[in-house]
Amino acid sequence: MEIFQKFKEKILSLQNPTIIHHYDTDGITSAAIIYKFLLEHGKQPEIKTVKGINRFRVEELKDIPEKIILDVGTNHIDSLKDAIVIDHHYPLIPTSNPNLLNAHLIGIDGSKSISSAGMASLVTSSSYSIAILGAIGDRQYPFLGKNLDLLEQAIKDREIIITKDLKTYGKYKRPLFVMLSYIFKDFALDKKQAIKYIDSMNIKQKLNGIWRDYNSLNPDEKRVFLKHVLEKAHRLGILNDIYGEILMMKPFYNIDMNELSSIVNATGRKGKAMVGIKLVMGEKDALDQGINIWKGYQRDLSSALEYAYENIEYRNNYIWLDGRGYIDSSIIGVVTSIISGQSSNKNTMVGVSKDDDILKISIRSNIIDVGKMIDSIYSENRLWEGGGHTNAGGFTIPEDDLDKFINVLEMKLSQNSFKSYLQ
């Protein structure tokens, strides 16, 4: 499309660009694609990572010259002084700003068919495997539309290979019993039971005093391990959620891309996004750094999950988790994703965490179109800033507005209203 060429020329016209990107996997992969492209064209861009852009953050960013904003910014572009914005989130405010490249405004479904990394890849005509990693980070699977085109190109260029295996967190560099805690709720609540479960398979769990991970299993051990795990998953009705096609990208052919996405995501959540950028650009030394960051993040995540399992509330038409004071705002979205995904039943989950005087609301669902519901809520409550996709999204709201937000949410999820948002 001609529009992508125009934005390529806009980016190349900048003399001293600053890349401002969201701190999740899609934001980091978007930044990596643009950063790599600019380096190849003799530029030396600065990089700034943000948790998001709302009316509180605009003042901090608007005077930065020659800025390229990735995976955020659509709804604030007119306040950001000549920023180039590349995004895939649905615009909540009408705009015709010529510096905005948003998937939805050029006829592409940014909720399902492309991520911001995919948009950056189309602008630069490069980095197709990194674009797919961004889509995985935003849960855009099965791949559709432009994502499918990008995947086919990455496979053709031998940047990605496909095989079948477990689709879960923790396969790489995490003890087997920890990995199982991400699959099965009973093992998340009692890891000693997970250790006993693996012992029953006659699989040695330690080697030279070090806990073994999934990739360390020999073929016979892996066959036994998979037999037991898949049988348990089948009984619980989650077999298709945990086993199937996985993708691996060059040069990290020993890590599936779901796991790689988790590592990249952890670097951003822990304030080390540059490590994630270097990692997805193929720097193997960055992988070791990323894994160390990820291990700390996984410990935080494990503690957060334990708290969540003990404190979730099953309300009418949704699951509620109040993580204020216990679950960091950088983790609440991952926690809601994991718990929502572990259930074989259709569900909508809503989690809340606190960041100073602002609350972060994370919503996950396999019933309703989350992005569509968020658009509806925002249209009636302009001081609550939010956005999302089909399966995931969220808001930032003042803490004093929480009760009001819950009332509005429950009205939207009531029997009379929620059918309007079905996927």
C-alpha positions as CSV (number, residue, x, y, z in Angstrom):
1,M,0.0,0.0,0.0
2,E,1.2,3.5,-0.9
3,I,0.6,4.7,2.7
4,F,3.3,2.5,4.1
5,Q,5.8,4.0,1.6
6,K,4.8,7.5,2.7
7,F,5.5,6.7,6.3
8,K,8.8,5.1,5.5
9,E,9.8,8.4,3.9
10,K,8.5,10.4,6.9
11,I,10.7,8.3,9.2
12,L,13.7,8.5,7.1
13,S,13.4,12.3,6.8
14,L,14.0,12.7,10.6
15,Q,17.5,13.7,11.5
16,N,17.6,12.8,15.3
17,P,14.6,10.7,15.9
18,T,13.4,9.5,19.3
19,I,11.4,6.2,19.4
20,I,8.8,6.2,22.1
21,H,7.2,2.7,22.5
22,H,4.8,0.8,24.8
23,Y,6.5,-1.5,27.3
24,D,4.9,-4.8,26.3
25,T,6.0,-7.3,23.7
26,D,4.3,-5.6,20.8
27,G,5.7,-2.2,21.8
28,I,9.2,-3.6,22.1
29,T,9.1,-5.5,18.9
30,S,7.7,-2.4,17.1
31,A,10.6,-0.4,18.5
32,A,13.1,-3.1,17.5
33,I,11.9,-3.0,13.9
34,I,12.1,0.8,13.6
35,Y,15.3,1.0,15.5
36,K,17.0,-1.6,13.3
37,F,15.7,0.1,10.2
38,L,17.0,3.5,11.2
39,L,20.4,2.1,12.2
40,E,20.7,0.5,8.8
41,H,20.0,4.0,7.2
42,G,22.7,5.7,9.3
43,K,20.5,7.2,12.0
44,Q,21.2,7.0,15.8
45,P,17.8,7.1,17.4
46,E,17.1,7.6,21.1
47,I,14.6,5.2,22.7
48,K,12.1,5.9,25.5
49,T,9.8,3.3,27.0
50,V,6.3,4.1,28.4
51,K,3.6,2.2,30.2
52,G,1.1,4.1,28.2
53,I,0.1,7.5,27.1
54,N,-2.8,9.3,28.8
55,R,-3.6,12.9,29.5
56,F,-1.2,12.9,32.4
57,R,1.7,11.7,30.3
58,V,1.2,14.0,27.2
59,E,2.8,16.9,28.9
60,E,6.0,14.9,29.5
61,L,6.3,13.8,25.9
62,K,4.8,16.6,23.7
63,D,8.0,18.7,23.5
64,I,10.4,15.9,22.5
65,P,11.4,16.7,18.9
66,E,11.2,14.2,16.0
67,K,9.4,11.5,17.9
68,I,8.1,8.2,16.5
69,I,5.4,6.7,18.8
70,L,4.7,3.0,18.6
71,D,1.8,0.9,19.9
72,V,0.3,3.8,21.8
73,G,-0.7,7.4,21.1
74,T,-3.6,7.3,18.6
75,N,-6.0,9.1,20.9
76,H,-3.5,11.8,21.8
77,I,-1.8,12.5,18.5
78,D,-3.3,16.0,18.1
79,S,-1.7,16.9,21.5
80,L,1.7,15.4,20.7
81,K,3.2,18.1,18.4
82,D,4.2,16.6,15.1
83,A,4.6,13.1,16.4
84,I,4.6,10.2,13.9
85,V,2.3,7.5,15.4
86,I,2.2,3.9,14.2
87,D,-0.5,2.0,16.1
88,H,-3.1,-0.7,15.8
89,H,-5.5,0.2,18.6
90,Y,-9.0,1.3,17.7
91,P,-9.3,5.1,17.7
92,L,-11.7,6.4,20.3
93,I,-11.6,9.9,19.1
94,P,-12.1,10.9,15.4
95,T,-8.9,12.3,13.8
96,S,-7.5,13.0,10.3
97,N,-4.0,13.8,11.4
98,P,-1.6,13.0,8.5
99,N,1.1,11.7,10.9
100,L,-1.1,8.9,12.2
101,L,-0.8,5.4,10.7
102,N,-3.4,3.4,12.4
103,A,-4.5,0.0,11.1
104,H,-8.2,0.7,11.6
105,L,-8.0,3.9,9.6
106,I,-6.6,2.2,6.5
107,G,-9.1,-0.8,6.4
108,I,-7.1,-3.3,8.4
109,D,-8.6,-4.9,11.6
110,G,-6.0,-4.0,14.2
111,S,-7.8,-6.1,16.8
112,K,-7.3,-9.4,15.0
113,S,-5.3,-9.0,11.8
114,I,-2.2,-7.0,12.7
115,S,-0.2,-5.7,15.6
116,S,1.9,-2.5,15.8
117,A,5.0,-4.6,15.1
118,G,3.2,-5.8,11.9
119,M,2.5,-2.2,10.9
120,A,6.2,-1.3,11.5
121,S,7.2,-4.3,9.4
122,L,5.0,-3.1,6.5
123,V,6.4,0.4,6.8
124,T,10.0,-0.9,6.6
125,S,9.4,-3.9,4.4
126,S,11.5,-6.0,6.8
127,S,11.6,-8.0,10.1
128,Y,8.7,-10.3,9.4
129,S,9.5,-12.7,12.2
130,I,9.7,-9.9,14.7
131,A,6.3,-8.7,13.5
132,I,4.9,-12.1,14.3
133,L,6.4,-12.1,17.7
134,G,4.6,-8.8,18.3
135,A,1.3,-10.4,17.2
136,I,1.9,-13.3,19.6
137,G,2.5,-10.9,22.4
138,D,-0.9,-9.3,21.7
139,R,-2.6,-12.7,21.6
140,Q,-3.5,-12.3,17.9
141,Y,-3.8,-16.0,17.2
142,P,-4.9,-17.9,15.2
143,F,-3.3,-15.6,12.6
144,L,-5.6,-13.8,10.2
145,G,-5.3,-11.2,7.5
146,K,-2.0,-9.3,7.4
147,N,-0.6,-11.4,10.2
148,L,-1.0,-14.5,8.0
149,D,0.8,-12.7,5.1
150,L,3.6,-11.7,7.4
151,L,3.9,-15.3,8.8
152,E,4.0,-16.8,5.3
153,Q,6.8,-14.3,4.3
154,A,8.8,-15.1,7.5
155,I,8.5,-18.9,6.7
156,K,9.5,-18.3,3.1
157,D,12.6,-16.3,4.3
158,R,13.4,-19.1,6.7
159,E,13.0,-16.8,9.7
160,I,10.4,-19.0,11.4
161,I,9.8,-22.7,11.6
162,I,6.6,-24.5,12.9
163,T,6.3,-27.7,14.9
164,K,4.0,-29.2,17.6
165,D,4.6,-29.1,21.4
166,L,3.3,-27.7,24.6
167,K,2.1,-24.1,24.4
168,T,2.8,-22.8,27.9
169,Y,5.0,-20.5,30.0
170,G,8.1,-21.9,31.7
171,K,9.4,-24.5,29.2
172,Y,12.8,-22.7,28.9
173,K,15.0,-22.3,32.0
174,R,12.3,-22.9,34.5
175,P,12.0,-26.1,36.7
176,L,9.5,-28.6,35.5
177,F,7.3,-28.2,38.5
178,V,7.1,-24.5,38.0
179,M,6.2,-24.9,34.4
180,L,3.3,-27.2,35.5
181,S,2.1,-24.5,37.9
182,Y,1.4,-22.3,34.9
183,I,-0.8,-25.1,33.3
184,F,-2.7,-26.5,36.2
185,K,-4.4,-24.5,39.0
186,D,-3.9,-27.3,41.6
187,F,-0.1,-27.2,41.1
188,A,-0.1,-23.4,41.2
189,L,-1.6,-23.6,44.7
190,D,0.6,-26.5,45.8
191,K,3.9,-26.9,44.0
192,K,4.9,-29.8,46.2
193,Q,2.1,-31.8,44.5
194,A,3.6,-30.9,41.2
195,I,7.0,-32.3,42.3
196,K,5.3,-35.5,43.5
197,Y,3.4,-35.7,40.2
198,I,6.7,-35.6,38.2
199,D,8.3,-38.1,40.6
200,S,5.5,-40.5,39.8
201,M,6.7,-40.5,36.2
202,N,10.2,-41.7,37.3
203,I,11.8,-38.6,35.8
204,K,14.9,-37.3,37.6
205,Q,14.1,-33.6,38.4
206,K,17.6,-32.5,39.4
207,L,20.9,-32.8,37.6
208,N,24.0,-31.9,39.7
209,G,21.8,-30.2,42.2
210,I,20.0,-28.0,39.6
211,W,16.4,-28.3,38.8
212,R,15.8,-29.4,35.2
213,D,13.7,-27.7,32.7
214,Y,11.5,-29.1,29.9
215,N,14.1,-28.7,27.2
216,S,16.6,-30.8,29.2
217,L,14.4,-33.9,28.9
218,N,15.7,-36.6,26.6
219,P,13.2,-38.1,24.0
220,D,12.1,-40.9,26.3
221,E,11.6,-38.7,29.3
222,K,9.7,-36.1,27.1
223,R,7.4,-38.8,25.8
224,V,6.5,-40.0,29.3
225,F,6.1,-36.4,30.6
226,L,3.9,-35.4,27.7
227,K,1.7,-38.5,28.1
228,H,0.9,-37.7,31.7
229,V,0.5,-33.9,31.2
230,L,-1.7,-34.3,28.1
231,E,-3.9,-36.9,29.8
232,K,-4.5,-34.6,32.8
233,A,-5.2,-31.6,30.4
234,H,-7.7,-33.8,28.5
235,R,-9.5,-34.7,31.7
236,L,-9.7,-31.0,32.6
237,G,-10.9,-30.0,29.1
238,I,-7.9,-27.7,28.3
239,L,-5.9,-30.0,26.0
240,N,-6.2,-27.7,23.0
241,D,-5.2,-24.7,25.1
242,I,-1.9,-26.2,26.1
243,Y,-0.8,-28.4,23.1
244,G,-0.5,-27.7,19.4
245,E,1.5,-25.8,16.8
246,I,4.3,-23.6,18.1
247,L,6.6,-21.3,16.2
248,M,10.3,-20.7,16.6
249,M,12.3,-17.8,15.1
250,K,15.8,-17.4,13.9
251,P,18.3,-17.5,15.7
252,F,16.5,-18.9,18.8
253,Y,15.4,-22.2,17.5
254,N,15.4,-23.8,21.0
255,I,12.7,-21.5,22.3
256,D,9.2,-21.3,21.1
257,M,7.9,-17.9,20.3
258,N,5.3,-17.8,23.0
259,E,8.1,-18.3,25.5
260,L,10.3,-15.7,23.7
261,S,7.4,-13.3,23.9
262,S,7.2,-13.8,27.6
263,I,11.0,-13.1,28.0
264,V,10.7,-9.9,25.9
265,N,7.6,-8.8,27.8
266,A,9.4,-9.3,31.1
267,T,12.2,-7.0,30.0
268,G,9.8,-4.2,29.4
269,R,7.8,-4.8,32.6
270,K,11.0,-4.8,34.7
271,G,12.3,-1.5,33.1
272,K,14.9,-3.1,30.8
273,A,13.2,-2.8,27.4
274,M,16.5,-2.2,25.6
275,V,17.5,-5.7,26.5
276,G,14.3,-7.0,24.8
277,I,15.0,-4.8,21.7
278,K,18.5,-6.2,21.4
279,L,17.2,-9.7,22.0
280,V,14.6,-9.7,19.2
281,M,17.3,-8.1,16.9
282,G,19.1,-11.4,17.3
283,E,21.8,-10.6,19.9
284,K,22.4,-13.9,21.7
285,D,24.1,-12.2,24.7
286,A,20.9,-10.3,25.2
287,L,19.1,-13.6,25.6
288,D,21.0,-14.5,28.8
289,Q,20.3,-11.0,30.2
290,G,16.6,-11.4,29.2
291,I,16.4,-14.8,30.9
292,N,17.8,-13.4,34.1
293,I,15.3,-10.5,34.0
294,W,12.5,-13.0,33.1
295,K,13.3,-15.2,36.1
296,G,12.8,-12.3,38.5
297,Y,9.6,-11.4,36.7
298,Q,8.4,-15.0,36.9
299,R,9.0,-15.0,40.7
300,D,6.9,-11.9,40.9
301,L,4.3,-13.5,38.7
302,S,4.3,-16.7,40.7
303,S,3.6,-14.8,43.9
304,A,1.0,-12.7,42.2
305,L,-0.8,-15.8,40.9
306,E,-0.8,-17.4,44.3
307,Y,-2.5,-14.2,45.7
308,A,-4.9,-14.2,42.8
309,Y,-6.1,-17.8,43.1
310,E,-6.9,-17.2,46.8
311,N,-8.7,-13.9,46.2
312,I,-10.6,-14.0,42.9
313,E,-14.4,-13.5,43.2
314,Y,-16.9,-15.1,40.9
315,R,-19.5,-12.4,40.3
316,N,-22.5,-12.3,37.9
317,N,-21.1,-12.7,34.4
318,Y,-17.5,-12.0,35.3
319,I,-14.5,-13.0,37.5
320,W,-13.1,-10.1,39.7
321,L,-9.6,-9.7,41.1
322,D,-8.7,-6.8,43.3
323,G,-4.9,-6.7,43.3
324,R,-4.4,-3.3,44.8
325,G,-1.4,-3.4,47.2
326,Y,-0.5,-7.0,46.2
327,I,-0.2,-7.2,42.4
328,D,2.0,-4.7,40.5
329,S,0.4,-2.8,37.6
330,S,3.0,-4.2,35.3
331,I,1.8,-7.8,36.1
332,I,-2.0,-7.5,36.5
333,G,-2.7,-8.0,32.8
334,V,-0.6,-11.2,32.6
335,V,-2.2,-12.5,35.7
336,T,-5.7,-12.0,34.3
337,S,-4.6,-13.6,31.0
338,I,-3.2,-16.7,32.7
339,I,-6.2,-17.3,35.0
340,S,-8.7,-16.6,32.3
341,G,-6.9,-19.0,29.9
342,Q,-6.7,-21.8,32.4
343,S,-10.5,-22.2,32.5
344,S,-12.2,-24.5,30.0
345,N,-15.4,-22.4,30.4
346,K,-16.2,-19.2,28.6
347,N,-15.4,-16.3,30.9
348,T,-14.7,-12.6,31.3
349,M,-12.1,-11.6,33.9
350,V,-11.4,-8.2,35.3
351,G,-8.4,-7.3,37.4
352,V,-7.4,-4.1,39.1
353,S,-4.0,-2.8,40.4
354,K,-2.8,0.5,41.7
355,D,-0.1,2.8,40.3
356,D,0.2,5.9,42.5
357,D,-3.3,7.4,42.5
358,I,-4.3,5.8,39.2
359,L,-5.8,2.4,38.9
360,K,-5.1,0.0,36.0
361,I,-8.0,-2.1,35.0
362,S,-7.2,-5.2,32.9
363,I,-10.0,-7.1,31.1
364,R,-9.8,-10.5,29.4
365,S,-12.6,-12.4,27.7
366,N,-13.4,-15.3,25.3
367,I,-17.0,-14.3,25.3
368,I,-17.3,-10.6,24.6
369,D,-15.4,-8.3,22.3
370,V,-13.4,-6.4,24.9
371,G,-12.4,-3.6,22.6
372,K,-16.0,-3.0,21.6
373,M,-17.2,-2.8,25.2
374,I,-14.3,-0.5,26.1
375,D,-15.2,1.8,23.2
376,S,-18.8,1.9,24.6
377,I,-17.7,2.7,28.1
378,Y,-15.3,5.4,27.0
379,S,-17.9,7.1,24.8
380,E,-19.9,7.6,28.0
381,N,-17.0,8.3,30.4
382,R,-14.3,10.4,28.6
383,L,-12.1,10.8,31.8
384,W,-11.5,7.0,31.8
385,E,-8.8,6.3,29.2
386,G,-8.7,2.9,27.7
387,G,-8.4,0.7,24.7
388,G,-8.2,-2.9,23.6
389,H,-8.6,-5.7,21.1
390,T,-11.2,-8.5,20.8
391,N,-9.9,-10.6,23.7
392,A,-8.0,-8.1,25.8
393,G,-8.0,-4.5,26.9
394,G,-8.1,-2.1,29.8
395,F,-8.5,1.3,31.4
396,T,-6.7,3.7,33.6
397,I,-9.0,5.5,36.0
398,P,-8.7,7.6,39.2
399,E,-9.0,5.5,42.3
400,D,-12.0,7.4,43.5
401,D,-13.9,6.3,40.4
402,L,-13.6,2.5,41.1
403,D,-17.1,2.0,42.5
404,K,-18.6,4.0,39.6
405,F,-16.5,1.9,37.1
406,I,-17.7,-1.4,38.6
407,N,-21.4,-0.2,38.3
408,V,-20.9,0.7,34.7
409,L,-19.0,-2.5,33.9
410,E,-21.8,-4.6,35.5
411,M,-24.4,-2.8,33.5
412,K,-22.5,-3.6,30.3
413,L,-22.1,-7.2,31.3
414,S,-25.8,-7.6,32.4
415,Q,-28.0,-10.1,30.6
416,N,-29.7,-7.2,28.8
417,S,-26.6,-5.6,27.5
418,F,-23.7,-8.1,27.0
419,K,-25.2,-9.7,23.9
420,S,-24.3,-6.4,22.1
421,Y,-20.6,-7.3,22.7
422,L,-20.5,-11.0,21.8
423,Q,-17.4,-12.0,19.8
